[in-house]
Amino acid sequence: MSENIQPFRIEIRQTDVDYLHHRLASARWPGELPGAGWTRGVPLGYLKELAEHWRTQYDWRTAEARLNSYPQFVTEIDGQRIHFLHVRSGQPDAKATPTAIAAVAFAFRGFAVTRRPLALPAGTWWARVALAQAFGLLLASNDGVATWRERARAMFGDDAELAELSDERRGIYRAAAFVAGKLEGCLFIGPAEAAPQWDAVKALFEAATLDDAARRVLLSGCSADGLASAGPIVCACFGVGLTTIRDAFHSGAATSVEGIGATLRAGTNCGSCLPELKRIVADAVGGMAAAATSSQVALTSPDRARDPAAMS
């Protein structure tokens, strides 16, 4: 390791920033198969919005100034030039302080599914989930029905026509926003112990317009064609539920963690659900083995009891 440590600042030339903006503005976009969603990679509409964000909204100079507010240095280690920050703790006596992690209980849980990214109120816990043709957010909050009813209009905009279901006694609020007859967004909030499921709602976003039957059942959280619930979410990255995983296992479509990833994409992004997937597979394998043993005993024991030769 070299003892030659030099101060460093990030200073990207404006011509390089302008060149990046030019490349983003002049990108030649490919075609897209209708209804492909995320099955063939990043959807074209999502990618265009991301590129537009980097071109017109992301302020590199602000980010550069924030990075340069920290002491930065460069040195050489094993022949490689290394760039690093040297930031002292604001609480040097806290290095050996024990910490504890505990679950936080929220009174209400729910979800939002929208055509465009949605801005949520401060203090709302949320996790983004990748969906075909939509943006998905899983929500948790201590704010009740009346508060969410007031927020819905601001969240979806004044040009949206809202269809609402509100039940303060049961702690349920559901809203669907339509613009020119097209479903633009849904917000479902309910008690944490009976959080609403979004399987039927997600499927409706793949349709250009909704018929009368689909509109009537939308706020019920059910599907007009009887779509089954996917169960509690296991993979938040792709919105894969426990029931969907179990059904894939028992049908033989996915009988291992790797098979679940290949078939349902669960566990193939951040990987945080892999321990849970392993437990689900182990439980399913154990359950099938126990069922097979029980079935064998039920089939053989009566015959052996009636067969004198078997008893000798």
Secondary structure, 3 states (H helix, E strand, C coil): CCCCCEECCCCCCHHHHHHHHHHHHCCCCCCCCCCCCCCCCCCHHHHHHHHHHHHHCCCHHHHHHHHHCCCEEEEEECCEEEEEECCCCCCHHHCCCCCCCCCCCCCEEEEEEECCCCCCCCCCEEEEEEECCEEEEEEEECCCHHHHHHHHHHHHCCCCEEEEEEECCCCEEEEEEEECCEEEEEEEEEEHHHCCCCHHHHHHCCCCCCCHHHHHHHCCCCCCCCCCCCCCEEECCCCEEHHHHHHHHHHCCCCCHHHHHHHHCCCCCCCCCHHHHHHHHHHHHHHHHHHHHHHHHHHHHHHHHHCHHHHC
